Amino acid sequence: MAGKFTIENRTPKELKVLHVASGLRYTFRVSKLKSGQRVLKGDYSPGSPSARPFRERLEPNARTFAGREARKADLID
């Protein structure tokens, strides 16, 4: 169940993504590589042990959504 994601907060240094149906939040930070390329890095928090399997299943979809939105906002290359 990928469901709908929304941007909860966006700054030049990070994106906070919310999975609407579950209320799970994911934070991705903008990081600059030595080559100068800007990429997103996940900022993981342990959260509730009972929510961990569900959180891990949704993370790839959250990362894809965050990457697409970060490119639109010119936060990453």
N, C-alpha and C positions, 0 to 999 in steps of 0.2 A: 504494500500500500504506500505508494509514493505520496499521493495527496498533494495538497497545495502548500507552497511555501511563500512567505512574504519577507520583505526586508524590514526588520524591526528597528535597526539603527545602522547608519552608514556614515563613516568618517573617512578622511584620506588614509587612515591607518588600519581600519578594520570594518568588517561587515558582520552584523548580527542577523541571523536568519531564524525565522520562527516557522515550525511546522504547525499549521493551523489546527488540524484535527487533534493532534496529541498535546500541543502546547510545549513540545520540546524545542529548546533553543540551541543553536550552534553558532560559535564565534569563529571567524576566519580573519587572520591578520595579514596585512599586506607586508610582504618581505621583499627586500631587494637583494638579488644574487650578486656575486662578484662581477658577473658579466654586465650588470646594470639592469637586467630584466626584473620586472616586478611580478611577483607570483603570490598566490594565496597559500597560507599555511593554517592548518586547523589548530585551534586552541582547545584541547580536550580537558574536560572536567569529569571527575568520576560519576557524579550524580547519584541517583538512587540505584542500588544494585538490581532492583526489580525492573527498572526501566532500561538497564544497560543493553540487553539483547535487541530491544526495539530501537534504541538510539543508534546502535551499530548498523542495523539494517537500513535505516533512513539516511545515515551519514553520506553515502555516495551520491544520493539524490540531492541532499542539501549542498554538497560541495559543487555539483554540476550547476545548480541554480545560482549559488553564490558566485561562481566563476563567470557565468553569463552576465549577471547583473554588474559585477565588478568591471568587466570589459566595456559594457554599455556606458558606465560612469567614468571610463578611462582611468581606473585605479590600478589595473594590471595590464601587462602587454599581451 
